[in-house]
C-alpha cells in the first residue's frame, strides 16, 4: 500500500504493530535520514488520538508520544524546563515534525527532550496488542542505543511527575545555536525547604552511551542545609569527576568531561551551594 | 559522493514533461496486494501518487510532479532548501515519507507564488537584494511565510529563529532578515 498505514486509534495501531514488517513512524526526522533498497512499510502515528497532545492528571503532566516539539512549545501545560530543552532541538521545520516519543525511542544519549525526561524521573506507558506496562525512562535505555521496546510495542505516552518539574537548571552546548546536535547537555533540579536541600537531580546528555544520572552521588547533598552542602561542594564535584567517564565521540572526552563538571558547578552556584 | 535516488518513476515509465497532477496508474506492484494510490492536495489541487510510500516527499515533488522549486541540499534536514508547507506547518520534505501526506495538503513555492503574500515577500526580498544564487530561496520564502502566519510582526530575533533551519551561503542573512521585516510591515493585514 503506497500510503502506508494511517490508524486513528491506538488499538488499530497496536493491531498493525503485530506485523513485524511494519515500522512505526511518528515524525520521521530520524527514520528518513537513511534510505533502504527495499520499500519500508510505515505505520504513521501522527493521527493516533491517544498519542497526541499534552494533558494533566492530579500528579502528572502527560505528553502523548506522537506530540511534536512545536506542540510542546505551544502548549500552556508544558513546564519551562521541557520548553527550554525542546526549543533547542534543530530548527522550526524539524520541531514541526519530530516528536517527544521518537526522541526517546531513538535511544540516543544526545536526545534533548529525553534529558529532561531522565532528570524528572518520567515514566513511559508502553503498549502492544498483548497489553501495557509502565517503565521508568531510566530503565528504558539498555546502553549502546538499545532500548527496552519489543517489535510490536509502541510508546504511547510519557508521564512527568508534577512535583519534580521545578526549580530547574538547563544548558545545552552545541556547535551553534540552531541545527546543532548536543556536544554536551545538562539538566538539574534543585528544591530546598527552609534552607535544607530536599531534592537534587543532575542529568548529563552526550557524555556516556546513555544519559548519565547517579542517584547515589545526588544523595550526597540531599537533606543537608546549604552551608553544610557548600562545605561538601568540592567533594561532590570530585565524585562526579571520577564517575563521569565519557565515551568516544565527535568531541573530545576531555572537553566533554570538563564542560560537564563546569555546568554541574554552575548549577550548584545558581542555587546558592 | 554519488547519490542514487530511489526509483520513484517506475521502470518503463517516461517522466512527464509537463507538471502532472494525476500520473497514470502505476504498473502492478511486485509486493502482495494491489497498489493503492495515494491522494493528497498539492498546491490547492488534488493529486495522486502511486510510487514507493517510503520515498522522500522531496524526490516525489521534484521527479514525479516536476516541482523543481523544491531543492535538494542535504537529505538530512540540516539545510532547509527542500522546505515545504505540509498541513499548515513548515517541514523539510527530505524527511517526510510520501505516504505521510495521504489526504493532507502540501504547498510548494509553485503554489505559494500565486498569492498576494508572496508578491509582498518577493518585492521585499528584491528591495534588499536578499537573493544571490537563489538555491536556498524557495525554502527561505516558505519559512518566511510559515513564520509570518504565526507571528505577523516578528522582531529581528524572532525572524532569525524562524529562519534558523534555512542555510544560505551567499547573503550572510542580514538582507533576508531586513526583507522579512519589510514584508511584515508592507503586508499589514495579509498575515
Interface residues (C-beta under 8 A of the other chain):
Chain A: X1 X2 X3 X4 X6 X25 X27 X28 X29 X32 X33 X35 X36 X39 X40 X41 X42 X44 X46 X70 X90 X91 X92 X93 X94 X96 X97 X177 X178 X179
Chain B: X6 X31 X33 X35 X36 X37 X38 X49 X50 X51 X52 X53 X54 X56 X75 X76 X77 X78 X80 X83 X89 X90 X91 X92 X94 X95 X96 X97 X98 X99 X100 X102 X103 X143 X146 X147 X161 X162 X164 X165 X166 X167
